Amino acid sequence: MHLPAQTLSIALLLALPAAVRAVFKDEVGHIDYHHELLGVPQRETTFFHRPRPQEKASLLYTLSDLGVLGAVNPSNGGIVWRQLLNKNITNGGGYLRAGEDETWLTSALGSSVHAWDAISGRNVWTLDFDGVVKDLEIMEMTENGRKDVLALHEEDGTTVARRIHGAEGRVVWEFGEVNKDLPLQVSTNVEKVFVVTLHGSLLSYNLKVIVLDTLTGKKLDEIIIGTKGEVQKPEDVMFVGANSAAPVVAWTDNTLTKLKVNVLGSKAKQEFPLIADAVDVEVHAPHTVRSSPHFLVHTKTKTGSKADVYHIDLKSNAISKAYDLPLLEGASAFSTSSSAANVYFTRVTADEVIITSSVSHGILGRWPLKTGANKITAVHGVSEVVKRADDNYAVRSAIVTDEDDWIQIVNGDMSWTRPEGLSGAVAATWAEIPESEDLAKTLEAEAHTDPWSAFVHRVTRHIDELQYLPAWLQTIPNRLLASVLGSEAAGSNNKLSRDSFGFNKLIVLATKRGKLYGLDAGNHGSIVWSKPASETPGGRPWNVKAIHADDAMGMVTVRGANGEFIIVKSDTGKTVEAIPTGLFPPVESAVVVDSDAGPWLLPIGEGGKVSEMQSSFAPKQTVVTRTSDGGIRGVKFLAKGEQAVEVPTWIFNPPAGQKIVEVASRSKHDPIASIGRVLGDRTVKYKYLNQNTLVFAAINEQANSLTVYLLDTVSGQVLTSSTYEGVDPTKEITCAVAENWYLCSFYGQYKLRESQSQNLKGYQVVVSDLYESDAANDRGPLGDAENFSSLDPVDLPTGPYLPSVVSKTFILSSPITSFTVTKTRQGITSRQLLAYMPESHSIVGIPRMVLEPRRPVGRDPTPAELEEGLSKYFPAIELDPRMHITHQRDVLGVREILAAPAYLESTSLVFAYGIDVFGTRVTPSMAFDVLGKGFNKLALIGTVAALVLGVGALRPLVRKKQIDARWKA
């Protein structure tokens, strides 16, 4: 029976999602891993809050240094919900506040103010304003009994304060004053609103407090505090209290010898001496109206820290010192919590947790800190104190350590740890687990001797290794049992070692905070080692330009933008070499090149300049750099004595008005399994395979057009180009290239074939295939030549060898970014395009067959085309959830996706980093070379055992029967 072509085409399309199912449900958590992160919590935007006033349970809320707002369950450290504010990763800042006994909280970042449901994280309302938010506070008491939001903005030299309805998100009143002041913070007590600004000029400020009416926002008074020059910069103001009965503003002098405090609404200031050798001062106070007007001043020295507690007289606004907490060696983290009028201060040191009341210095509770062998250094934290019967207290503290970990301590016991330092990754690379140094030296020695000596040496080595045979035999039962049951072998998680499938690899990760991490991809992305920021060069945030792993040496090199670099061991993180900033010129980019001395990371200076180098390190290939005027040039390196100098070979400048916004090149590991594409009629279209190709996209913002170029990097010749109109230059443009095809994604308009006059806008991806000739069985001008040169003419004396291009445009259901293509060991497995979906926080694997540009247009495919796997061209591609390799995981803020081959040809390893860290294994052509997890090994073993027993039982019977038959014969 023969089915019609149309029926076959529809069946092929319907079966496609099942054929490319990215991950099965039973594989989630087995082949993949996910570090769901928030970023490092900030001191002023982290707190405990009860989302349901009628219940005692609290959630832990934070707005991190990456601009991620989230809620954490204190019982297990799991994320309840999170939101990426402004859709961009930030470098700190922002504001987060919650009203007492309210089910919502409010945040501000950039120019926007938001309100969120405290339980679900859903947005309640959003307001966008001009300028930048400088502060955000909650009005705990209003005339209607509700709680409203106070927002302070700086808008082109105007200080603007607004009162926003807490439930409805509308502006109740707005106050604006044009001046040259720097708005700092906004605060309130029961009766008035206070706007605190810096008044004066640079390095010579004093404080000005604008008093506003809570009902109308009208200006009631203006108070100047202190004299000119008391404050030099906004950072000198330590604290502006909010929502308490007596809010204060506190600042220090330049030498950190005095603390000056003013109760907002009064004109007097009071001074208090600080201890000698003070290096930093922090002020902690409660944020509720019912709390006692007490605050704590935390003074840090080079070797320790102490604290002083002060009380405020509500009638006279006088401030008096109540008591002090002793100076202790090492770092301490203080935090404040309150219950009704009671205020508690919690101190976390490297050895213990102490809670005291704000009323007296008597210790209410003390617990030794149990963190195991690794001592922690607390940077800051928040606490929640609960009073039990008989004057017993319990406390839980969420502490940020100097290792950028977020840990919770409950009565001295550590309950959970979140490795938030992994967030904000800016560069990463795969690295092989190094072999032992002794084995590497032995193999190298065998390679450099004559065959007989190498043979004798190897036999001797194998005899010596027999001493390890008994220990290896002892592991066989465990490994066999683990293989049958599909579980992990005992002890496999404790030691770095390669596996026979190539799944066990290292990942070296660099973060914007200056930290380096080593992750074990074979052990669910566990952290093997970490290097603190104090041991890495560069500024903060760390602008990493390139990272490269030398698997032969077992080292990883990281290069920064200011000329700094560091080389570490990939398996331990031990520093091999580190060069700080300033010794070398700034770096614009870096590229891995081959040389006589081996592969290394070549730094490219500003304007594409490359410094002179030793001739042994001269790159063998053409290096492509960006020029200072926006073009691209190719550079070769020639040896002149012991030095190598650069020689420009070609320069390409895009046409006037165009600006290069994206560049993509083929991966260094891009094996080609077949040089041609076998068609349904058994003819062959030969692929145009040129390793020296580069794809770049240039945007014309005036004409709203995008031009995509394919360039030969040896000759600088443009092999092909295409222009697309109606492209939005403000949206992201992403390209990728692999084998004999390349693609680019952008946001632009397109015309409907049924109605040429109708234009629609959407996200598009343009795919182009490159072949040697338009015709099948034709190798083009090169014929059967084994080699060719991009610099030699082929068909004409002055004409280059140009490929045949087949292109198609597809419309996507949602935007995709961060392209990469799967890699396998031999390139036999079909490819997948891996891309991040920022709107759904997922990573999608789009099969190459879906993006096939040879799909027939306007007709059903012929039987020969169906045999190739071609289906009818439909411009729209629905990114089916079954294509998501992240399953149902919420992967936030992916910056880049990396792919690496495993030893199994069917499998490609995938790693994605950004805010979150995610890793998995994908099989684009299914797992054809390994048994799946669902394979019933017990049934197989049972069947074989039953057959063996059956044969053993029947053998005597058959033998007896044969003997009896012979006697009868």
Secondary structure, DSSP 4 states (H G I P E B T S, - for coil): ----HHHHHHHHHHHHHHHT----GGGTTTT-EEE----PEEEEEEEEE-SSTTS---EEEEEETTSEEEEE-TTT--EEEEEEGGGS--SS--EEEE-TT-SEEEEEETTEEEEEETTT--EEEEEE-SSEEEEEEEES--TTS--EEEEEEEETTEEEEEEE-TTT--EEEEEEEESS-EEEEEEE-SSEEEEEEEEEETTEEEEEEEEEETTT--EEEEEEES-TTSB-SGGGEEEE--SSSS-EEEEE-TTS-EEEEEETT-S--EEEE--TTEEEEEEE---STTS-SEEEEEEEESSEEEEEEEEE-TTT--EEEEEEEEEEES--EEEEEEETTEEEEEEE-SSEEEEEESS-S-EEEEEE-B-TTS---EEEEEEEEEE-GGG-EEEEEEEEETTS-EEEEETTEEEEEE-GGGSSEEEEEEEPPPPPHHHHHHHHHHHTS-HHHHHHHHHHHHHHGGGGHHHHHHTHHHHHHHHHHT-PPTTTTSS----TTS---EEEEEETTS-EEEEEGGGTTEEEEEE-GGGS-S-SS--EEEEEEETTTTEEEEEETTS-EEEEETTT--EEEEE-TTSS--EEEEEEE--TT--EEEEEEGGG----EEGGG--SSPEEEE-TTS-EEEEEEEEETTEEEEEEEEEE-PPTTEEEEEEEE--S----S-SEEE-TTS-EEEB---SSEEEEEEEETTTTEEEEEEEETTT--EEEEEEEESB-TTS--EEEEETTEEEEEEEEEEE-SS-TT-EEEEEEEEEEEEES-SSTT--GGGTT-S---TTS-SSBTTB----EEEEEEEEESS--EEEEE---SSS-SPPEEEEEETTTTEEEEEETTTT-TTS-SSSPPPHHHHHHT-----SEE---GGGBTTTT-----EEEEEEEE-SSTT-EEEEEEESSEEEEEE-TT--TTS--TT--HHHHHHHHHHHHHHHHHHHHHHHHHHHHHHHH-
